[in-house]
């Protein structure tokens, strides 16, 4: 785990500091409805900070996934740098 943590920290340091925003939509609960997903990524001080403020509330169908799965997806995307 220490090796992975050091490697990940080194990769974060190579990223340009700043704030980046992305927004997209997925299908909502009903035909034609959309659910917005918005993320603001702030890079700085050796950290990645993800803020999902502005994302629509959770829909009732199974298109959203649990918080642990979302965290795993964030790590997977961040590791792709």
C-alpha positions as CSV (number, residue, x, y, z in Angstrom):
1,X,0.0,0.0,0.0
2,X,2.9,2.4,0.8
3,X,4.2,2.0,-2.8
4,X,0.8,2.7,-4.3
5,X,0.3,5.7,-2.1
6,X,3.7,7.2,-3.0
7,X,3.1,6.5,-6.7
8,X,-0.3,8.1,-6.6
9,X,1.0,11.2,-4.7
10,X,3.7,11.6,-7.3
11,X,1.2,11.5,-10.1
12,X,-1.0,14.1,-8.4
13,X,2.1,16.5,-8.1
14,X,2.6,16.3,-11.9
15,X,-1.0,17.5,-12.6
16,X,-1.4,21.3,-13.2
17,X,-3.0,22.9,-10.1
18,X,-6.4,24.4,-10.7
19,X,-10.1,23.9,-10.7
20,X,-11.9,21.9,-13.4
21,X,-15.6,21.5,-13.9
22,X,-17.5,18.8,-15.9
23,X,-21.2,18.2,-16.3
24,X,-23.1,15.5,-18.0
25,X,-26.5,13.9,-17.9
26,X,-27.8,10.3,-17.6
27,X,-31.2,9.0,-18.2
28,X,-33.7,9.8,-15.5
29,X,-36.5,7.9,-14.0
30,X,-39.0,8.4,-16.8
31,X,-38.6,8.4,-20.6
32,X,-37.0,11.6,-21.8
33,X,-36.1,12.7,-18.3
34,X,-32.4,13.5,-17.5
35,X,-30.5,13.6,-14.3
36,X,-27.5,16.0,-14.2
37,X,-24.1,14.9,-12.7
38,X,-21.8,17.8,-12.0
39,X,-18.3,17.5,-10.6
40,X,-15.7,20.2,-9.7
41,X,-12.2,18.8,-9.4
42,X,-9.7,21.0,-7.5
43,X,-6.0,20.0,-7.8
44,X,-3.5,21.5,-5.3
45,X,-1.4,20.9,-2.3
46,X,-0.9,17.3,-3.3
47,X,-4.6,16.6,-3.2
48,X,-7.5,15.9,-5.5
49,X,-10.8,17.3,-4.2
50,X,-14.0,16.2,-5.8
51,X,-17.2,18.3,-5.2
52,X,-20.5,17.0,-6.6
53,X,-22.5,20.1,-5.6
54,X,-25.0,20.8,-8.3
55,X,-25.6,17.2,-9.1
56,X,-29.3,16.3,-9.2
57,X,-30.8,14.4,-6.3
58,X,-30.6,10.6,-6.5
59,X,-33.2,9.1,-8.9
60,X,-35.4,6.2,-7.8
61,X,-34.3,3.7,-10.4
62,X,-31.0,1.8,-10.3
63,X,-28.9,4.1,-12.5
64,X,-27.1,5.6,-9.6
65,X,-24.7,3.5,-7.5
66,X,-23.7,3.4,-3.9
67,X,-21.2,5.9,-2.5
68,X,-18.5,3.2,-2.2
69,X,-18.9,2.4,-5.9
70,X,-18.7,6.1,-6.7
71,X,-15.5,6.5,-4.7
72,X,-14.0,3.5,-6.5
73,X,-14.9,5.0,-9.8
74,X,-13.2,8.3,-8.8
75,X,-10.0,6.5,-7.8
76,X,-10.1,4.5,-11.1
77,X,-10.4,7.7,-13.2
78,X,-7.7,9.5,-11.2
79,X,-5.3,6.6,-11.6
80,X,-5.6,6.8,-15.3
81,X,-3.6,10.0,-15.3
